[in-house]
Amino acid sequence: MSPEPYEFEFLTPCFCGGADPAKAELRASTIRGQLRWWFRALGGSREEEACLFGCIGDSARASCVAVRIVESPDGGDRDWAGWSVGSYIWYFIRSNPQRWQADGALPPGSKAKVEIFFRRSLDSDLEKRWKDAWRAFCRFGAIGYRMTRCAGAFRVSGFDGEREEYEKTANAILKPAGFHFRFFWEEKRDSWRGIVKLAEEKLRDPLRKSFSAMRPSPLGYSSLPSEFRAYYPPRQTSAVYFRPLKLAEKEYYLMLFEAPHKCVVGEEVRRTSSVGSVLEKVFPQP
């Protein structure tokens, strides 16, 4: 099958370190890993995942889908690290001088070209699941460290457009799979820095006021001192993702989505926390 080329434009700094964590690089394996995540989160079975992405072991098989970086990220705001932004939402990155420097992230505004191609054809059911995962990844995905908190966001050629298209995709793909989501269309910002600041405000209050980082919850849970770890669940990444969207130049918006807890929240945290959906509780819809 002929490769399909796509242009990726990074909207926020992407902290995707390779062999050298101080030097960011876009790798095919990183994109493939996130496509696996979306495939599983949208309800794909282990057998389907193995058929599409390959597997190892006694029944090893090669992947149907291949990802190739045709052009590495180029351009963008190389001075991103000089801006006073992200001190709360990206605290652990900002406090690491190896990461918080020009080469530590793919800069906002940088563009890359990626090709997707298939080594063999898919049956109709698997093809539909693949298309849903690909559409969700292109509209709402991100890669790299702190991707749950605005970092590593991008938009993909052919998947931009007006707000109605984002809402349509969310209702058609995310909602049936058990995702919750909120679009904050009324709070437009004119830069990536503005949208990260808006995300910080919402994370601090009302989200962290309702769900402390020191108590198990689907919003994410920090590690405790070693003397307490025997009594509490292990560190838990967030099921709530902060996603910047760019509809046009100087037109940025914020979306939050919450993945199904059974897919991303550990059993111990699910057992300890019975809050249900974070977004439904904090941002109830009329």
C-alpha positions in Angstrom: 0.0 0.0 0.0 1.2 3.5 -0.8 2.4 5.6 2.2 0.2 8.4 3.3 2.1 11.6 4.3 0.9 13.8 7.1 2.3 17.1 8.5 2.6 17.4 12.2 2.7 20.9 13.7 3.7 21.0 17.4 1.6 23.4 19.4 3.4 23.2 22.8 7.0 22.1 23.7 7.3 18.3 23.2 9.6 16.7 25.8 10.3 13.5 23.9 13.9 12.7 24.7 15.6 9.9 22.9 18.9 8.2 23.8 20.0 11.5 25.2 17.1 12.9 27.5 18.6 16.4 27.1 18.0 16.3 23.3 14.4 15.9 22.1 13.8 13.8 19.0 10.7 12.6 17.2 10.7 8.8 16.8 8.4 6.4 15.0 8.2 4.2 18.0 6.8 7.0 20.1 4.0 7.6 17.7 3.3 3.9 17.4 3.2 3.6 21.2 0.5 6.3 21.4 -1.5 4.8 18.6 -1.5 1.5 20.6 -2.7 3.5 23.6 -5.6 5.0 21.7 -6.5 1.7 20.1 -6.8 0.1 23.6 -8.6 3.0 25.2 -11.2 3.0 22.4 -12.0 -0.7 23.1 -9.6 -2.7 20.9 -9.0 -6.2 22.2 -5.5 -7.7 22.8 -5.9 -10.0 19.9 -6.8 -7.1 17.6 -4.0 -5.0 18.9 -1.5 -7.9 18.2 -2.9 -8.3 14.7 -2.5 -4.6 14.0 0.6 -3.6 15.8 2.4 -6.9 16.1 3.5 -8.9 19.2 6.3 -11.0 20.6 6.3 -14.3 22.3 5.1 -17.8 21.2 2.7 -16.3 18.7 4.9 -13.5 17.5 3.7 -11.6 14.4 4.9 -8.5 12.6 3.0 -5.2 12.7 0.5 -4.4 9.9 1.0 -0.7 10.3 4.3 1.1 9.8 5.3 4.6 10.9 8.1 6.5 9.3 9.6 10.0 10.1 10.2 11.5 6.6 11.2 15.0 7.8 12.3 15.7 11.4 10.8 18.6 13.2 12.1 21.9 12.0 11.5 25.6 12.7 9.3 26.9 15.5 10.0 29.0 18.6 13.5 28.0 19.7 13.3 30.5 22.5 10.4 28.7 24.2 12.4 28.0 27.4 13.0 31.7 28.0 9.3 32.3 28.6 7.9 32.3 32.1 5.3 29.6 31.7 4.5 26.2 33.1 6.0 26.7 36.6 3.0 24.8 38.1 1.7 22.5 35.5 5.3 21.5 34.3 7.0 21.9 37.7 9.1 18.7 37.4 10.3 19.7 33.9 11.1 23.3 34.8 13.2 22.1 37.8 15.3 19.9 35.5 17.9 22.1 33.7 18.6 19.2 31.2 15.0 19.3 30.0 14.2 23.0 30.4 16.6 24.3 27.6 16.3 24.8 23.9 17.3 21.3 22.8 15.2 19.6 25.6 12.0 19.9 23.6 10.7 20.0 20.1 9.7 23.7 19.9 6.2 25.0 19.5 5.5 25.8 15.8 8.0 23.2 14.6 6.7 20.9 11.8 7.5 17.4 10.8 6.4 15.0 8.1 5.3 11.5 9.0 4.2 8.6 6.7 1.8 5.8 7.6 1.6 2.7 5.5 0.3 -0.8 5.8 2.2 -4.0 5.0 -1.0 -5.9 4.4 -4.7 -5.2 4.2 -7.0 -5.1 7.2 -10.4 -6.7 7.5 -13.4 -4.3 7.8 -13.8 -4.5 11.6 -10.1 -3.9 12.3 -9.9 -1.2 9.7 -12.7 0.7 11.4 -11.0 0.4 14.8 -7.7 1.6 13.2 -9.4 4.6 11.6 -11.1 5.6 14.9 -7.7 5.3 16.8 -6.0 7.3 14.1 -8.6 10.1 14.0 -8.6 10.4 17.8 -4.8 10.5 17.9 -4.7 13.2 15.2 -7.4 15.3 16.8 -6.7 14.8 20.5 -3.3 13.1 20.9 0.0 14.2 22.2 3.4 12.6 22.8 6.3 12.9 25.3 6.7 13.6 28.9 3.8 15.5 30.6 1.5 14.9 27.7 -1.4 14.7 30.2 -0.7 18.3 31.1 -0.6 20.2 27.7 3.0 19.2 26.7 3.6 17.6 23.3 0.3 18.7 21.7 0.1 18.9 17.9 -2.3 19.2 15.0 -2.1 17.1 11.9 -2.8 18.1 8.3 -6.3 17.0 7.3 -7.5 16.9 10.9 -7.7 20.6 11.7 -10.8 22.8 11.0 -13.6 24.4 12.9 -14.7 23.6 16.5 -17.7 21.6 15.2 -15.4 19.1 13.7 -13.6 18.5 17.0 -17.0 18.1 18.8 -18.3 15.8 16.1 -15.2 13.5 16.4 -15.4 13.5 20.2 -19.1 12.6 20.2 -18.7 9.9 17.5 -15.5 8.2 18.8 -14.7 9.2 22.4 -18.2 9.2 23.9 -19.2 5.7 22.9 -15.9 4.4 24.3 -16.7 5.8 27.8 -14.6 9.0 27.6 -15.8 12.2 29.2 -14.7 15.6 27.7 -15.1 19.3 28.0 -14.4 22.1 25.4 -13.7 25.5 26.8 -14.6 27.4 23.6 -15.5 30.6 25.5 -11.9 31.0 26.8 -9.9 31.7 23.6 -6.2 32.5 23.9 -3.9 34.0 21.3 -0.8 31.8 21.9 0.4 28.5 23.2 1.7 30.3 26.4 -1.8 31.7 27.0 -3.5 28.3 26.7 -0.9 26.6 29.1 -1.5 29.4 31.6 -5.3 28.7 31.3 -4.7 25.0 31.9 -2.6 25.8 35.0 -5.4 27.9 36.4 -8.0 25.1 35.9 -5.6 22.5 37.3 -4.9 24.5 40.4 -8.5 25.5 41.0 -11.0 23.8 40.8 -9.4 20.5 39.9 -6.6 20.2 42.6 -8.8 21.9 45.2 -11.2 19.0 44.7 -8.6 16.2 44.1 -5.4 16.6 46.0 -2.2 15.2 44.5 -1.6 13.5 47.8 -4.7 11.4 47.8 -5.5 8.6 45.3 -7.8 9.8 42.5 -8.1 9.5 38.7 -6.7 13.1 38.4 -3.2 11.7 39.3 -1.5 10.8 42.5 2.0 11.6 43.6 4.4 9.2 45.2 4.5 9.4 49.0 7.6 9.2 51.3 8.8 5.6 51.6 7.5 5.1 55.1 3.9 5.5 53.8 4.0 3.6 50.6 3.0 0.3 52.2 -0.4 1.8 53.1 -1.3 3.7 49.9 -1.5 2.7 46.2 1.5 3.4 44.0 1.9 6.6 42.0 -0.9 6.9 39.5 -0.8 8.9 36.2 -3.8 11.1 35.4 -6.8 9.9 33.5 -7.6 13.5 32.8 -5.7 15.0 29.8 -5.3 18.7 29.1 -5.3 19.2 25.4 -4.5 22.5 23.6 -6.3 23.0 20.3 -5.3 25.4 17.5 -8.0 26.4 15.1 -6.1 29.2 13.4 -3.2 31.7 14.0 -3.7 33.3 17.4 -6.7 31.1 18.0 -6.1 28.5 20.7 -8.6 26.7 22.9 -8.4 24.1 25.7 -10.0 20.7 25.8 -10.1 18.3 28.7 -10.8 14.6 28.3 -11.0 11.8 30.8 -10.1 8.3 29.6 -12.1 5.3 30.8 -10.7 4.5 34.2 -10.6 0.7 33.6 -8.1 1.5 30.8 -5.7 3.8 32.5 -6.2 3.9 36.3 -4.6 1.2 38.3 -6.8 -1.3 40.2 -5.6 -0.2 43.6 -6.5 3.4 42.9 -9.9 2.4 41.5 -10.5 0.5 44.6 -9.4 3.3 46.9 -11.1 6.1 45.0 -14.8 5.9 44.2 -15.3 9.4 42.9 -16.5 8.4 39.4 -15.8 10.9 36.6 -13.6 13.8 37.7 -14.9 16.0 34.9 -18.5 15.2 35.6 -18.0 16.2 39.2 -15.9 19.4 38.7 -17.4 20.6 35.4 -21.0 19.3 35.4 -23.0 19.9 32.3 -26.4 21.5 32.5 
